[in-house]
């Protein structure tokens, strides 16, 4: 009914788990997972910056900052005001942010 591999896992679950863990450690799974997370962060931060700049060109900046402040108050309760001020300065320099953001996004997405 089952293939040999599936039957092996059903018959020897602990041996299978040990083999998976040994393979994970032999292939440096934690190092690879950290590298994936690092590269993802390097790609996501410029993308969010570009999305923020694009939204500020389409939507009213005051309404955008108000909604961002509400979400930041949930994520970082004591720092929402300071973060909103920095985002407002960031949006004020949208030409520089847009150009550099596209270059950074292209660079880190090519890695």
QUITAMO-V216465 format. One record per residue. N is the residue number from 1. D_CENTER is the distance of its C-alpha to the mean C-alpha in whole Angstrom. Layout:
((N/D_CENTER) (N/D_CENTER))
//
This chain:
((1/42) (2/39) (3/38) (4/39) (5/35) (6/35) (7/38) (8/37) (9/34) (10/36) (11/39) (12/37) (13/34) (14/34) (15/35) (16/32) (17/29) (18/31) (19/31) (20/27) (21/26) (22/28) (23/27) (24/23) (25/25) (26/27) (27/24) (28/22) (29/19) (30/17) (31/17) (32/16) (33/13) (34/12) (35/12) (36/10) (37/7) (38/9) (39/9) (40/5) (41/5) (42/8) (43/7) (44/5) (45/7) (46/10) (47/10) (48/9) (49/12) (50/14) (51/14) (52/15) (53/18) (54/19) (55/19) (56/21) (57/24) (58/24) (59/24) (60/26) (61/24) (62/26) (63/25) (64/21) (65/21) (66/23) (67/21) (68/18) (69/20) (70/21) (71/17) (72/16) (73/20) (74/18) (75/15) (76/17) (77/21) (78/23) (79/20) (80/20) (81/23) (82/22) (83/18) (84/20) (85/23) (86/20) (87/18) (88/22) (89/23) (90/20) (91/21) (92/24) (93/23) (94/22) (95/24) (96/23) (97/19) (98/19) (99/21) (100/19) (101/16) (102/17) (103/18) (104/15) (105/13) (106/16) (107/16) (108/13) (109/12) (110/16) (111/15))
//
